[in-house]
């Protein structure tokens, strides 16, 4: 990894220029957008190697669409949002290549990850690859994140999405592998937008927790369903166990964000109690 990797989101490094690679020519990035003017340009700057980029937009009313038109390899598909899984699966149907790179609009693919993907064997028996994340606040990568690795690179005919609470999961029919280089999660939308989204997510997550039998809940979800302790545990976990306190203002901001998200979930659970 290059020495500047940890500062990549805020240092405005240029897109990585690569020579022709067989595997890069058979990968189509797929991105979902809805009012992502604060993020989408930085995301697309890291995808200039792609011959075609599929964007599924849910009816953006900000400058998102105008920004997308600046990139000739972007093809925009409009679809009214119903669920995350349906939106993603619709995007997968628009892909013509063998491989898909699935990205949220606030994900930046690191130069190191593009290089790692370009060096993958096109004849590999692996059907999907998980990538780790670095979470960024104010453009600053944090020491740790609650985000688990996510399957982002996969063969089109080997995977499908299904809804899981407030988000979606990818079901892979085949062998999975792991990538070592990072994707940066660097959301710079206003706090008001984050609060709006988290309240919607908390409603869906509460419905999932209440509908799932105790025996099928993970330990974390059993704690969350108790309604009281989860916000305090998350605050301690982010600041102390994940050393967020060493990240200064960005670490405190992230810890309070996650604690507030858990508090919103607790409020919705208490409301239905």
Secondary structure, 3 states (H helix, E strand, C coil): CCCCHHHHHHHCCCCCCCCCCCCHHHEEEEEEECCCCCCHHHHHHCCCCCCCEEEEECCCCCCHHHHHCCCCCEEEEECCCCCHHHHHHHHHHCCCCCEEEEEECCEEECHHHHHHHHCCCCCCCCCEEEEEEEEEECCEECCCCCCCCEEEEEEHHHEEEEEECCEEEEEECCCEEEEEEEEEECCCCCHHHHHHHHHHHHHHHHHHHHHCCHHHCCHHHHHHHCCCCHHHHHHHHHHHHCCHHHHCHHHHHHHHHHHHHHHHHHHHHHHHC
